[in-house]
Amino acid sequence: MTQVAYKLLNKRKDGSLGPLFINRKQRIEVGEWLVAQDIPTKGYKHRPGWHCCLTPSAPHLSEKGRVWCRVLVDGFKYLDRPESQGGTWVLANQIKVLGEM
């Protein structure tokens, strides 16, 4: 079952999209299903999956050079987080970026 969610992505100078922190060199293609990779990274809590929000809000993150995208998520679970971190997160096994907001 899929659900709509929101993901903040880096918007590069060439217009391509990419993850904020983990696997930063990856290019995120609009309209393609992407399977999450489990990439443990020093300094980050191990939470495998695509990190998304239920609303386009993550007050703890800068939006400079970044864009909110509407995404479909599949194979997901919820993770309760403080409102200062956007509230409930969606950790998804797969996402499809529908486009920038």
Phi, psi and omega in degrees: 000133180259161178214150174279139175215186183226140182226133175271124183234153172291138173249110183282164180302329180277003178091351180284161181251149178206164179297157181285315190233306185268132179058048186302336182280347181298141174260128180262116180268134177288136174085004179244138174290132180238128179272134179294141174254146177267103184237087177302134185228128181303134179091355180236138176297140181283103178226082183301145177121166174284127180269119181229170179238159177282337175227158179283070182211124173212080187304337182280353182247139175288145177259003179295122181074015183230156178225146173277135177237144173275132183227156165262138177242149178220147180062057188241165171221163180260147177229117180289126178229161178296154177303329179295346177246022176095002181076214183299130174263155173247120176256113189246143174286330180219146172225155170229116178285124180271335178150169179285153178268000000 
